Amino acid sequence: MSRIGKLPVAIPKGVTVSVAGGRVAVKGPKGDLSTHVLDGTTVIVDAAEVKVTAERITRNPAFGTMRANINNMVLGVTQGFGKTLEIVGTGYRAAMDGKTLVLQVGFSHPVRFTPPEGVTIKVENPTRMVVSGADKIAVGQAAANIRDIRPPEPYKGKGIKYEGETILRKEGKKK
């Protein structure tokens, strides 16, 4: 049995959680999120908390995942999630053109990235940007897609990396 799955999810003020038609919907000040209820799990909403249970016969391990997904939705609609990306390289920079991110990262042309619905990108300075939103999965995937445009290379470390990410460096050729 999952120890995380047994813990109830507290519902803060200003957030409503509802279960209907095999879906869990969470509404809060930063947006609305919903997900389907995983097979073999049951979601029960009390006044101030949400509990997830699994069928005793199958002992489905997915109820820990279901509880974590609900907790992430509650955190997303109250606080939101964010990922910070850094650009390393001479002449590499980022700028916003409306809602589109424009990256100059060593290609012969600028690369344009349009964020998905519910995800916002803020360029703090030309070499640092923050991807934020209420949906943890969408924010993480958008940040990964931006990083994939020019991942950091192991010799000079040039490219787009997450804040705090360490790049394993290789030694260059020796004479």
TORPA-4810 file (N, C-alpha, C, O; in nm, 3 decimals):
<nodes>
NODE_1_0.084_-0.119_0.000_0.000_0.000_0.000_0.088_0.125_0.000_0.190_0.131_0.069_M
NODE_2_0.047_0.221_-0.078_0.121_0.346_-0.088_0.099_0.431_0.037_-0.015_0.451_0.080_S
NODE_3_0.207_0.480_0.092_0.193_0.567_0.209_0.147_0.706_0.167_0.074_0.773_0.241_R
NODE_4_0.188_0.748_0.049_0.143_0.878_-0.001_-0.005_0.873_-0.034_-0.078_0.968_-0.007_I
NODE_5_-0.050_0.764_-0.092_-0.190_0.751_-0.130_-0.285_0.756_-0.013_-0.401_0.795_-0.029_G
NODE_6_-0.239_0.716_0.106_-0.325_0.716_0.225_-0.349_0.857_0.280_-0.448_0.880_0.349_K
NODE_7_-0.258_0.949_0.249_-0.270_1.085_0.304_-0.384_1.160_0.236_-0.398_1.153_0.114_L
NODE_8_-0.465_1.233_0.312_-0.570_1.315_0.249_-0.509_1.443_0.191_-0.405_1.489_0.236_P
NODE_9_-0.576_1.499_0.090_-0.534_1.624_0.028_-0.620_1.735_0.087_-0.742_1.733_0.073_V
NODE_10_-0.558_1.832_0.152_-0.632_1.943_0.211_-0.678_2.039_0.102_-0.604_2.068_0.008_A
NODE_11_-0.802_2.086_0.116_-0.858_2.182_0.020_-0.853_2.320_0.084_-0.925_2.345_0.180_I
NODE_12_-0.770_2.412_0.033_-0.764_2.546_0.090_-0.889_2.628_0.055_-0.968_2.590_-0.031_P
NODE_13_-0.904_2.741_0.122_-1.017_2.830_0.095_-1.005_2.887_-0.045_-0.895_2.918_-0.091_K
NODE_14_-1.117_2.900_-0.113_-1.118_2.953_-0.249_-1.100_2.847_-0.355_-1.099_2.878_-0.474_G
NODE_15_-1.086_2.721_-0.314_-1.068_2.611_-0.409_-1.185_2.515_-0.394_-1.224_2.479_-0.283_V
NODE_16_-1.241_2.473_-0.508_-1.349_2.374_-0.506_-1.304_2.251_-0.584_-1.245_2.261_-0.691_T
NODE_17_-1.334_2.135_-0.527_-1.301_2.007_-0.590_-1.431_1.931_-0.608_-1.510_1.917_-0.515_V
NODE_18_-1.453_1.879_-0.730_-1.574_1.802_-0.756_-1.539_1.677_-0.836_-1.446_1.677_-0.917_S
NODE_19_-1.616_1.571_-0.812_-1.598_1.445_-0.883_-1.729_1.411_-0.951_-1.833_1.398_-0.885_V
NODE_20_-1.726_1.397_-1.083_-1.847_1.362_-1.159_-1.807_1.298_-1.290_-1.715_1.344_-1.358_A
NODE_21_-1.877_1.191_-1.326_-1.855_1.128_-1.455_-1.716_1.073_-1.475_-1.665_1.073_-1.587_G
NODE_22_-1.652_1.025_-1.368_-1.518_0.968_-1.381_-1.408_1.072_-1.396_-1.297_1.038_-1.438_G
NODE_23_-1.437_1.197_-1.362_-1.337_1.304_-1.371_-1.333_1.382_-1.240_-1.434_1.398_-1.172_R
NODE_24_-1.214_1.429_-1.206_-1.194_1.516_-1.090_-1.167_1.655_-1.143_-1.075_1.674_-1.224_V
NODE_25_-1.245_1.753_-1.100_-1.227_1.892_-1.143_-1.189_1.978_-1.024_-1.249_1.967_-0.917_A
NODE_26_-1.089_2.063_-1.043_-1.042_2.152_-0.938_-1.048_2.294_-0.992_-0.992_2.323_-1.098_V
NODE_27_-1.116_2.384_-0.918_-1.126_2.525_-0.958_-1.067_2.610_-0.848_-1.089_2.586_-0.729_K
NODE_28_-0.989_2.712_-0.890_-0.926_2.800_-0.793_-0.896_2.934_-0.856_-0.936_2.961_-0.969_G
NODE_29_-0.825_3.020_-0.782_-0.798_3.155_-0.832_-0.706_3.160_-0.955_-0.714_3.256_-1.031_P
NODE_30_-0.621_3.061_-0.977_-0.530_3.063_-1.091_-0.578_2.982_-1.211_-0.508_2.975_-1.311_K
NODE_31_-0.696_2.922_-1.202_-0.746_2.848_-1.317_-0.828_2.726_-1.278_-0.855_2.701_-1.161_G
NODE_32_-0.867_2.652_-1.380_-0.946_2.530_-1.364_-0.867_2.414_-1.425_-0.815_2.426_-1.536_D
NODE_33_-0.860_2.303_-1.352_-0.791_2.184_-1.401_-0.880_2.063_-1.379_-0.962_2.060_-1.287_L
NODE_34_-0.864_1.963_-1.464_-0.939_1.839_-1.444_-0.857_1.721_-1.497_-0.771_1.737_-1.584_S
NODE_35_-0.886_1.604_-1.444_-0.822_1.481_-1.487_-0.919_1.367_-1.466_-1.015_1.379_-1.391_T
NODE_36_-0.892_1.255_-1.533_-0.979_1.139_-1.517_-0.937_1.060_-1.393_-0.821_1.062_-1.352_H
NODE_37_-1.034_0.990_-1.335_-1.006_0.904_-1.220_-0.945_0.775_-1.272_-1.002_0.710_-1.360_V
NODE_38_-0.831_0.737_-1.219_-0.761_0.617_-1.264_-0.841_0.492_-1.228_-0.911_0.490_-1.126_L
NODE_39_-0.831_0.389_-1.311_-0.903_0.264_-1.288_-0.862_0.202_-1.154_-0.745_0.202_-1.117_D
NODE_40_-0.961_0.150_-1.083_-0.935_0.084_-0.956_-0.923_0.178_-0.838_-0.895_0.133_-0.727_G
NODE_41_-0.943_0.308_-0.859_-0.936_0.405_-0.750_-1.070_0.475_-0.734_-1.148_0.485_-0.829_T
NODE_42_-1.095_0.522_-0.614_-1.216_0.596_-0.583_-1.176_0.727_-0.517_-1.092_0.727_-0.427_T
NODE_43_-1.235_0.838_-0.560_-1.205_0.969_-0.504_-1.327_1.017_-0.426_-1.438_1.022_-0.480_V
NODE_44_-1.306_1.052_-0.299_-1.413_1.098_-0.211_-1.379_1.239_-0.165_-1.269_1.264_-0.115_I
NODE_45_-1.474_1.332_-0.183_-1.453_1.471_-0.143_-1.532_1.498_-0.017_-1.655_1.488_-0.017_V
NODE_46_-1.462_1.531_0.093_-1.526_1.575_0.216_-1.530_1.726_0.218_-1.499_1.789_0.116_D
NODE_47_-1.565_1.786_0.328_-1.576_1.931_0.336_-1.442_2.001_0.314_-1.435_2.100_0.240_A
NODE_48_-1.337_1.951_0.377_-1.210_2.022_0.370_-1.096_1.937_0.317_-0.981_1.980_0.320_A
NODE_49_-1.126_1.815_0.269_-1.019_1.732_0.218_-1.070_1.631_0.116_-1.189_1.600_0.109_E
NODE_50_-0.974_1.580_0.038_-1.004_1.479_-0.064_-0.929_1.352_-0.024_-0.811_1.356_0.012_V
NODE_51_-1.000_1.239_-0.031_-0.937_1.111_0.002_-0.945_1.021_-0.121_-1.046_1.019_-0.191_K
NODE_52_-0.837_0.946_-0.144_-0.832_0.851_-0.255_-0.817_0.712_-0.194_-0.732_0.689_-0.108_V
NODE_53_-0.900_0.619_-0.241_-0.891_0.481_-0.193_-0.879_0.387_-0.312_-0.918_0.420_-0.424_T
NODE_54_-0.825_0.270_-0.285_-0.811_0.168_-0.388_-0.900_0.050_-0.353_-0.933_0.028_-0.236_A
NODE_55_-0.939_-0.025_-0.453_-1.017_-0.145_-0.429_-0.930_-0.246_-0.355_-0.815_-0.267_-0.392_E
NODE_56_-0.984_-0.307_-0.251_-0.906_-0.399_-0.168_-0.867_-0.526_-0.246_-0.762_-0.585_-0.220_R
NODE_57_-0.950_-0.567_-0.339_-0.925_-0.692_-0.410_-0.801_-0.678_-0.500_-0.715_-0.766_-0.500_I
NODE_58_-0.793_-0.569_-0.575_-0.683_-0.555_-0.670_-0.560_-0.490_-0.608_-0.449_-0.508_-0.659_T
NODE_59_-0.577_-0.415_-0.500_-0.467_-0.339_-0.438_-0.392_-0.259_-0.543_-0.270_-0.268_-0.556_R
NODE_60_-0.467_-0.183_-0.615_-0.413_-0.106_-0.727_-0.309_-0.005_-0.679_-0.341_0.079_-0.594_N
NODE_61_-0.187_-0.010_-0.729_-0.085_0.085_-0.685_-0.106_0.226_-0.743_-0.034_0.318_-0.705_P
NODE_62_-0.201_0.243_-0.832_-0.221_0.373_-0.895_-0.287_0.475_-0.804_-0.294_0.593_-0.839_A
NODE_63_-0.335_0.433_-0.687_-0.404_0.532_-0.606_-0.308_0.633_-0.544_-0.350_0.744_-0.510_F
NODE_64_-0.180_0.599_-0.527_-0.080_0.697_-0.484_-0.058_0.802_-0.592_-0.041_0.920_-0.563_G
NODE_65_-0.058_0.758_-0.718_-0.045_0.849_-0.831_-0.167_0.940_-0.841_-0.154_1.060_-0.867_T
NODE_66_-0.285_0.883_-0.819_-0.409_0.962_-0.825_-0.408_1.071_-0.719_-0.446_1.185_-0.745_M
NODE_67_-0.364_1.036_-0.599_-0.358_1.134_-0.490_-0.257_1.244_-0.524_-0.282_1.361_-0.498_R
NODE_68_-0.141_1.206_-0.581_-0.039_1.304_-0.617_-0.090_1.397_-0.728_-0.061_1.517_-0.725_A
NODE_69_-0.164_1.344_-0.824_-0.220_1.427_-0.931_-0.319_1.529_-0.875_-0.318_1.645_-0.916_N
NODE_70_-0.405_1.486_-0.783_-0.502_1.578_-0.722_-0.430_1.685_-0.641_-0.466_1.803_-0.647_I
NODE_71_-0.327_1.645_-0.565_-0.250_1.742_-0.487_-0.182_1.844_-0.578_-0.181_1.963_-0.547_N
NODE_72_-0.127_1.799_-0.692_-0.063_1.891_-0.787_-0.164_1.986_-0.849_-0.132_2.102_-0.874_N
NODE_73_-0.286_1.939_-0.873_-0.389_2.029_-0.927_-0.428_2.134_-0.824_-0.446_2.250_-0.859_M
NODE_74_-0.441_2.094_-0.696_-0.476_2.190_-0.591_-0.364_2.293_-0.575_-0.392_2.413_-0.564_V
NODE_75_-0.239_2.248_-0.574_-0.126_2.343_-0.565_-0.120_2.434_-0.687_-0.088_2.552_-0.675_L
NODE_76_-0.150_2.379_-0.805_-0.145_2.458_-0.928_-0.246_2.571_-0.932_-0.214_2.681_-0.976_G
NODE_77_-0.368_2.544_-0.886_-0.470_2.649_-0.893_-0.457_2.749_-0.779_-0.521_2.854_-0.783_V
NODE_78_-0.375_2.718_-0.676_-0.353_2.815_-0.569_-0.221_2.890_-0.586_-0.219_3.013_-0.581_T
NODE_79_-0.109_2.818_-0.606_0.023_2.881_-0.615_0.076_2.887_-0.757_0.141_2.984_-0.794_Q
NODE_80_0.050_2.785_-0.835_0.105_2.776_-0.970_0.242_2.711_-0.967_0.303_2.697_-0.860_G
NODE_81_0.290_2.671_-1.083_0.420_2.607_-1.096_0.506_2.687_-1.194_0.453_2.756_-1.281_F
NODE_82_0.637_2.677_-1.179_0.726_2.748_-1.269_0.859_2.676_-1.287_0.906_2.607_-1.197_G
NODE_83_0.918_2.692_-1.404_1.050_2.639_-1.434_1.132_2.754_-1.492_1.083_2.829_-1.577_K
NODE_84_1.255_2.768_-1.446_1.344_2.872_-1.495_1.447_2.810_-1.589_1.509_2.709_-1.557_T
NODE_85_1.464_2.873_-1.704_1.561_2.828_-1.804_1.666_2.936_-1.823_1.636_3.055_-1.821_L
NODE_86_1.790_2.892_-1.843_1.900_2.984_-1.867_1.961_2.955_-2.004_1.967_2.840_-2.046_E
NODE_87_2.005_3.059_-2.072_2.069_3.045_-2.201_2.216_3.078_-2.184_2.250_3.184_-2.131_I
NODE_88_2.304_2.987_-2.229_2.448_3.006_-2.218_2.506_3.005_-2.358_2.483_2.912_-2.435_V
NODE_89_2.582_3.108_-2.392_2.646_3.113_-2.522_2.658_3.255_-2.572_2.569_3.337_-2.549_G
NODE_90_2.766_3.285_-2.640_2.788_3.418_-2.694_2.687_3.447_-2.805_2.676_3.371_-2.901_T
NODE_91_2.614_3.553_-2.791_2.513_3.591_-2.889_2.381_3.520_-2.874_2.287_3.550_-2.947_G
NODE_92_2.369_3.427_-2.782_2.244_3.356_-2.759_2.153_3.443_-2.674_2.196_3.498_-2.572_Y
NODE_93_2.029_3.457_-2.715_1.936_3.542_-2.640_1.792_3.504_-2.669_1.761_3.433_-2.765_R
NODE_94_1.704_3.553_-2.582_1.561_3.527_-2.595_1.487_3.659_-2.586_1.531_3.752_-2.519_A
NODE_95_1.373_3.667_-2.654_1.287_3.785_-2.649_1.144_3.739_-2.671_1.119_3.632_-2.726_A
NODE_96_1.051_3.821_-2.630_0.910_3.790_-2.651_0.856_3.877_-2.764_0.886_3.996_-2.773_M
NODE_97_0.776_3.816_-2.850_0.707_3.887_-2.958_0.559_3.856_-2.938_0.505_3.760_-2.994_D
NODE_98_0.494_3.941_-2.858_0.356_3.911_-2.818_0.358_3.796_-2.719_0.420_3.806_-2.613_G
NODE_99_0.291_3.685_-2.753_0.295_3.567_-2.667_0.395_3.464_-2.718_0.410_3.358_-2.657_K
NODE_100_0.462_3.493_-2.828_0.556_3.399_-2.888_0.697_3.427_-2.838_0.740_3.543_-2.831_T
NODE_101_0.769_3.321_-2.802_0.908_3.331_-2.759_0.997_3.322_-2.883_0.982_3.231_-2.964_L
NODE_102_1.089_3.417_-2.897_1.182_3.419_-3.011_1.321_3.395_-2.955_1.371_3.472_-2.874_V
NODE_103_1.383_3.286_-3.001_1.516_3.248_-2.953_1.620_3.263_-3.063_1.599_3.220_-3.176_L
NODE_104_1.732_3.325_-3.029_1.848_3.331_-3.118_1.955_3.247_-3.050_2.022_3.292_-2.958_Q
NODE_105_1.970_3.123_-3.099_2.059_3.029_-3.031_2.156_2.962_-3.128_2.177_2.841_-3.122_V
NODE_106_2.215_3.040_-3.216_2.320_2.990_-3.301_2.276_2.931_-3.434_2.360_2.884_-3.510_G
NODE_107_2.148_2.933_-3.463_2.102_2.888_-3.594_2.105_3.006_-3.691_2.124_3.120_-3.649_F
NODE_108_2.087_2.978_-3.819_2.088_3.085_-3.918_1.960_3.168_-3.913_1.950_3.269_-3.982_S
NODE_109_1.863_3.126_-3.835_1.734_3.192_-3.827_1.688_3.194_-3.681_1.727_3.108_-3.603_H
NODE_110_1.605_3.291_-3.645_1.549_3.288_-3.509_1.445_3.176_-3.498_1.373_3.148_-3.594_P
NODE_111_1.439_3.112_-3.382_1.345_3.004_-3.358_1.228_3.061_-3.278_1.246_3.127_-3.176_V
NODE_112_1.106_3.034_-3.327_0.985_3.082_-3.259_0.919_2.967_-3.186_0.908_2.857_-3.240_R
NODE_113_0.876_2.994_-3.062_0.807_2.893_-2.982_0.680_2.955_-2.926_0.684_3.055_-2.855_F
NODE_114_0.568_2.894_-2.960_0.438_2.939_-2.908_0.400_2.848_-2.793_0.388_2.727_-2.813_T
NODE_115_0.380_2.902_-2.673_0.347_2.816_-2.558_0.206_2.758_-2.570_0.120_2.820_-2.633_P
NODE_116_0.184_2.642_-2.511_0.049_2.584_-2.514_-0.048_2.665_-2.427_-0.006_2.753_-2.351_P
NODE_117_-0.174_2.634_-2.439_-0.280_2.702_-2.363_-0.255_2.684_-2.213_-0.230_2.573_-2.167_E
NODE_118_-0.264_2.792_-2.137_-0.247_2.786_-1.992_-0.104_2.801_-1.944_-0.079_2.799_-1.823_G
NODE_119_-0.009_2.815_-2.036_0.132_2.831_-1.999_0.178_2.969_-2.044_0.154_3.008_-2.158_V
NODE_120_0.245_3.041_-1.956_0.297_3.173_-1.990_0.450_3.172_-1.978_0.507_3.102_-1.894_T
NODE_121_0.513_3.249_-2.064_0.659_3.260_-2.063_0.694_3.407_-2.038_0.640_3.497_-2.102_I
NODE_122_0.785_3.428_-1.943_0.831_3.562_-1.911_0.982_3.565_-1.927_1.053_3.485_-1.866_K
NODE_123_1.031_3.658_-2.008_1.176_3.673_-2.027_1.223_3.780_-1.929_1.193_3.898_-1.946_V
NODE_124_1.297_3.737_-1.827_1.347_3.830_-1.725_1.463_3.914_-1.778_1.468_4.035_-1.756_E
NODE_125_1.555_3.850_-1.847_1.662_3.919_-1.919_1.694_3.833_-2.040_1.643_3.721_-2.049_N
NODE_126_1.775_3.879_-2.134_1.795_3.803_-2.258_1.847_3.660_-2.240_1.838_3.581_-2.334_P
NODE_127_1.901_3.626_-2.123_1.953_3.491_-2.105_1.879_3.413_-1.997_1.928_3.309_-1.953_T
NODE_128_1.764_3.459_-1.955_1.690_3.392_-1.847_1.541_3.407_-1.873_1.493_3.517_-1.898_R
NODE_129_1.468_3.295_-1.866_1.323_3.300_-1.887_1.254_3.208_-1.787_1.313_3.110_-1.741_M
NODE_130_1.130_3.240_-1.755_1.050_3.162_-1.661_0.925_3.113_-1.733_0.850_3.192_-1.790_V
NODE_131_0.904_2.982_-1.729_0.785_2.919_-1.784_0.694_2.890_-1.666_0.735_2.821_-1.573_V
NODE_132_0.570_2.940_-1.666_0.482_2.922_-1.551_0.340_2.893_-1.595_0.301_2.920_-1.708_S
NODE_133_0.263_2.836_-1.502_0.124_2.804_-1.527_0.067_2.722_-1.412_0.137_2.693_-1.315_G
NODE_134_-0.059_2.685_-1.423_-0.126_2.610_-1.317_-0.107_2.460_-1.333_-0.107_2.388_-1.233_A
NODE_135_-0.090_2.411_-1.454_-0.078_2.268_-1.480_0.070_2.227_-1.478_0.147_2.269_-1.564_D
NODE_136_0.109_2.146_-1.380_0.248_2.106_-1.363_0.301_2.030_-1.484_0.415_2.050_-1.525_K
NODE_137_0.219_1.945_-1.541_0.262_1.865_-1.656_0.285_1.954_-1.778_0.385_1.938_-1.848_I
NODE_138_0.195_2.049_-1.803_0.207_2.138_-1.919_0.329_2.230_-1.905_0.399_2.255_-2.003_A
NODE_139_0.354_2.279_-1.783_0.470_2.366_-1.760_0.599_2.289_-1.783_0.690_2.339_-1.849_V
NODE_140_0.609_2.169_-1.728_0.728_2.088_-1.745_0.752_2.049_-1.890_0.867_2.049_-1.936_G
NODE_141_0.644_2.017_-1.963_0.660_1.979_-2.103_0.699_2.098_-2.189_0.781_2.083_-2.280_Q
NODE_142_0.643_2.216_-2.162_0.680_2.335_-2.237_0.827_2.370_-2.213_0.899_2.406_-2.306_A
NODE_143_0.872_2.361_-2.086_1.013_2.389_-2.055_1.104_2.288_-2.124_1.210_2.324_-2.174_A
NODE_144_1.064_2.161_-2.128_1.144_2.059_-2.196_1.150_2.083_-2.346_1.253_2.061_-2.409_A
NODE_145_1.038_2.129_-2.405_1.036_2.158_-2.548_1.129_2.275_-2.582_1.196_2.273_-2.685_N
NODE_146_1.131_2.377_-2.496_1.221_2.490_-2.518_1.366_2.445_-2.505_1.450_2.483_-2.586_I
NODE_147_1.396_2.363_-2.404_1.532_2.314_-2.385_1.577_2.229_-2.503_1.694_2.231_-2.540_R
NODE_148_1.485_2.154_-2.563_1.518_2.067_-2.677_1.554_2.145_-2.803_1.611_2.088_-2.896_D
NODE_149_1.522_2.274_-2.809_1.559_2.354_-2.926_1.711_2.359_-2.940_1.763_2.346_-3.050_I
NODE_150_1.781_2.379_-2.828_1.928_2.379_-2.829_1.976_2.329_-2.692_2.008_2.410_-2.605_R
NODE_151_1.980_2.196_-2.673_2.026_2.144_-2.544_2.173_2.177_-2.522_2.248_2.195_-2.619_P
NODE_152_2.217_2.186_-2.397_2.356_2.222_-2.371_2.452_2.115_-2.421_2.429_1.995_-2.404_P
NODE_153_2.560_2.161_-2.485_2.658_2.066_-2.537_2.770_2.047_-2.433_2.794_2.137_-2.353_E
NODE_154_2.837_1.932_-2.434_2.928_1.899_-2.325_3.066_1.964_-2.329_3.140_1.952_-2.232_P
NODE_155_3.103_2.032_-2.437_3.239_2.086_-2.446_3.248_2.228_-2.391_3.335_2.257_-2.309_Y
NODE_156_3.159_2.317_-2.436_3.160_2.454_-2.385_3.040_2.484_-2.297_3.037_2.586_-2.229_K
NODE_157_2.940_2.396_-2.296_2.821_2.417_-2.215_2.720_2.511_-2.278_2.628_2.557_-2.211_G
NODE_158_2.738_2.541_-2.408_2.648_2.633_-2.476_2.513_2.567_-2.502_2.506_2.450_-2.539_K
NODE_159_2.406_2.644_-2.481_2.272_2.594_-2.507_2.173_2.643_-2.404_2.202_2.736_-2.328_G
NODE_160_2.056_2.582_-2.401_1.951_2.618_-2.306_1.946_2.511_-2.199_1.935_2.392_-2.230_I
NODE_161_1.954_2.554_-2.071_1.953_2.459_-1.961_1.859_2.506_-1.852_1.823_2.624_-1.846_K
NODE_162_1.820_2.412_-1.766_1.738_2.447_-1.650_1.826_2.520_-1.548_1.947_2.500_-1.544_Y
NODE_163_1.764_2.604_-1.467_1.837_2.672_-1.362_1.887_2.568_-1.261_1.809_2.485_-1.214_E
NODE_164_2.014_2.573_-1.230_2.073_2.480_-1.135_2.118_2.349_-1.196_2.178_2.267_-1.126_G
NODE_165_2.091_2.326_-1.324_2.134_2.203_-1.389_2.285_2.207_-1.411_2.339_2.308_-1.456_E
NODE_166_2.351_2.098_-1.379_2.495_2.091_-1.404_2.519_2.012_-1.531_2.460_1.906_-1.553_T
NODE_167_2.605_2.064_-1.614_2.637_2.002_-1.742_2.768_1.926_-1.725_2.869_1.985_-1.686_I
NODE_168_2.767_1.797_-1.754_2.890_1.720_-1.748_2.979_1.762_-1.863_2.942_1.750_-1.980_L
NODE_169_3.096_1.810_-1.830_3.187_1.862_-1.931_3.283_1.754_-1.977_3.325_1.668_-1.898_R
NODE_170_3.318_1.759_-2.105_3.418_1.669_-2.162_3.544_1.749_-2.191_3.539_1.869_-2.217_K
NODE_171_3.654_1.681_-2.187_3.781_1.747_-2.220_3.796_1.749_-2.371_3.761_1.653_-2.440_E
NODE_172_3.849_1.858_-2.423_3.869_1.871_-2.567_3.985_1.788_-2.616_4.046_1.713_-2.539_G
NODE_173_4.017_1.801_-2.744_4.128_1.727_-2.803_4.261_1.773_-2.744_4.278_1.890_-2.711_K
NODE_174_4.353_1.680_-2.734_4.486_1.715_-2.685_4.584_1.706_-2.802_4.566_1.624_-2.893_K
NODE_175_4.685_1.789_-2.798_4.787_1.788_-2.904_4.893_1.687_-2.874_4.987_1.672_-2.952_K
</nodes>
